[in-house]
Amino acid sequence: MRLTLLGSGDAAGIPLYGCDCDLCTAAAADPGLRRTASSALLESGALRLLLDAGQSNLCERFPSGTIDAIFLTHFHVDHLQGLFHLRWGIGESIPVYTPPDPEGCGDLYKNPGILEFVTLRQFETSRLGDLDVTPLPLNHSKPTHGYLFSDSRQRIAYLTDTKGLPSSTSACLADLPLDLVVVDCSFAPGVGSTGHNNLDDVLEIDRLVAPARMMLTHIGHGLDLWLRENPRRLPSHIGVARDGMRVFPHAS
Amino acid sequence: MRLTLLGSGDAAGIPLYGCDCDLCTAAAADPGLRRTASSALLESGALRLLLDAGQSNLCERFPSGTIDAIFLTHFHVDHLQGLFHLRWGIGESIPVYTPPDPEGCGDLYKNPGILEFVTLRQFETSRLGDLDVTPLPLNHSKPTHGYLFSDSRQRIAYLTDTKGLPSSTSACLADLPLDLVVVDCSFAPGVGSTGHNNLDDVLEIDRLVAPARMMLTHIGHGLDLWLRENPRRLPSHIGVARDGMRVFPHAS
């Protein structure tokens, strides 16, 4: 498996529109410092899967035939915005695997175009190519799935958006050797939210699940500032995502 | 008044995702041939108004403080997608004038962020700077407003999305000298649709309203092909929009 993070930000992103702090000023000038909507590309052999679809330029970035399927974590706009344009294409349909959510978002269900929405059930494993994919329930304001991807040798869990983990998910993950967990970490330590982790929550998930490596994603503006001011506060096996970063295999 | 078309396409756009026709192949290679979501920038003195917000890169294109207000024609995603990100900014709120539509789109009403949605009533004129703005009802699958912009010397009507015109709108416009009408022309002659004009419908609107100039926008893939095959079929006062085209004042 190869995992590349396409985006590492929350819905607002970096630069934050209208913000003139040093971080946002630098990111406005240097695309390498930006944080766009959290999403990832998972490749295994010839198989190419998108994890979330919040990048608005999916059509340009992934020409027809270069994506085999999309796994949506949930139906918030920052996790699916690219589908609004992609759906109007022609040719082969693209499976979009989702948690059960009768609301969906906007008119996607009504006008799916080339998208074929397929509802997955939590903990029911599917096989795609050489991969096993298992949806894991998360704690968020809409029905939300994290995903566990396994091949014969390795396991990666992609867990966003969430506040902590349901006990069923943490119990499932704690039983497995995990090579990498990519996890929602939107806020700095002590910052409250009902739908997203702060760094305290993430350290607790790390303690429960004990992965070999962990990458923080869905980084919010306040956390990004905090990380600049506290550059050495993370355990060595925990890294901070950047847009475009190849996070698996680990370049060690 | 100065009017610049930011986009000239329908929801699918050009290139059409997955299409390998000559038109789409050329547009994939040359950004100047693309058609993105129909929308426009209207400037009058220091006033800068967006007409629709379907461009997904509004945050980069219009830094904070460079847009005074947004006029939405309706709540379909291809006319507002850029708002999904823009709303999460900080600083001064941005008025978004809309037709009355209790549904809105996605969670925009629930989470407006810096956007201040203001419902307009048809035929009730508002004053912004030196401009009078009058919402005009259109025929579409959602509540939809065209807009008439007038200063002391000139009048521009922006009419998308629509199939024909309601008699109240055509009667209002027929009574006025119009410098420019920008109008939805999604389909080639004879192609049926309940929500969008084909070229026959547009020629009928032209006959009823008799503007000095008319620009076709919201161009669909089939019409774009038809226009290439029939380059001299339009009256001389009717032009075809392109993305980025300054359409008023007319460079004659």
Chai-1 contact restraints between the chains, C-beta under 6 A:
chainA,res_idxA,chainB,res_idxB,connection_type,confidence,min_distance_angstrom,max_distance_angstrom,comment,restraint_id
A,A11,B,W88,contact,1.0,0.0,6.0,A-B,restraint_1
A,A12,B,W88,contact,1.0,0.0,6.0,A-B,restraint_2
A,Y17,B,C59,contact,1.0,0.0,6.0,A-B,restraint_3
A,Y17,B,S64,contact,1.0,0.0,6.0,A-B,restraint_4
A,Y17,B,G89,contact,1.0,0.0,6.0,A-B,restraint_5
A,G18,B,S64,contact,1.0,0.0,6.0,A-B,restraint_6
A,G18,B,G89,contact,1.0,0.0,6.0,A-B,restraint_7
A,G18,B,I90,contact,1.0,0.0,6.0,A-B,restraint_8
A,G18,B,G91,contact,1.0,0.0,6.0,A-B,restraint_9
A,C19,B,I90,contact,1.0,0.0,6.0,A-B,restraint_10
A,S56,B,S56,contact,1.0,0.0,6.0,A-B,restraint_11
A,C59,B,Y17,contact,1.0,0.0,6.0,A-B,restraint_12
A,S64,B,Y17,contact,1.0,0.0,6.0,A-B,restraint_13
A,S64,B,G18,contact,1.0,0.0,6.0,A-B,restraint_14
A,V77,B,F84,contact,1.0,0.0,6.0,A-B,restraint_15
A,V77,B,G106,contact,1.0,0.0,6.0,A-B,restraint_16
A,Q81,B,F84,contact,1.0,0.0,6.0,A-B,restraint_17
A,F84,B,V77,contact,1.0,0.0,6.0,A-B,restraint_18
A,F84,B,Q81,contact,1.0,0.0,6.0,A-B,restraint_19
A,W88,B,A11,contact,1.0,0.0,6.0,A-B,restraint_20
A,W88,B,A12,contact,1.0,0.0,6.0,A-B,restraint_21
A,G89,B,Y17,contact,1.0,0.0,6.0,A-B,restraint_22
A,G89,B,G18,contact,1.0,0.0,6.0,A-B,restraint_23
A,I90,B,G18,contact,1.0,0.0,6.0,A-B,restraint_24
A,I90,B,C19,contact,1.0,0.0,6.0,A-B,restraint_25
A,G91,B,G18,contact,1.0,0.0,6.0,A-B,restraint_26
A,C105,B,G106,contact,1.0,0.0,6.0,A-B,restraint_27
A,G106,B,V77,contact,1.0,0.0,6.0,A-B,restraint_28
A,G106,B,C105,contact,1.0,0.0,6.0,A-B,restraint_29
A,G106,B,G106,contact,1.0,0.0,6.0,A-B,restraint_30
